[in-house]
Amino acid sequence: STTSRSQTPDPLLTAARSPPPVVCSGEIPRCPPSHGALSSLVVVLVEDNAVCNTVMTRLLQSLGIGTVLSCIDAEEAWAKLCAFPGTVHWVLTDLNLSGPMDGLQLAAKIRSE
C-alpha cells in the first residue's frame, strides 16, 4: 500500500531558491516634508559604530529632524546635552557603548537630572 503525505516545502530549500537580497546603495530616500512637525526637533544620537552612526544620522535628517547631535560615546553625549542651549527632544542611544558609561547608565544620568 502507498501512503500519501502532504508535502511541506523545506524552508532551507525555499531560502536557497529565493533571489538574493537587495543591497543598499548607501542612498537614503528622502521622505515627503513633514510640514514642520519634525523640523523643530532636536535629537541626540549616541552610537559608537561609525557606519551605524552615519547611517542613523542621515536617516534622521532624511525624515526631516531639524537638529541631529551625533555622538560616539555616552560622555560626548552628556557633554553635548549639558552644553546645548535649547530643548533636546529625543535621545537615541546604543545600549552597549564603549567607554566608562553605557547607554543605560547615560539614560539613568539623564533621568536623574
Secondary structure, DSSP 8 states (H G I E B T S, - for coil): ----------HHHHHHHS-------S--------TTTTTT-EEEEE-SSHHHHHHHHHHHHHTT-SEEEEESSHHHHHHHHHH-SS---EEEE-SS-SSSS-HHHHHHHHHH-
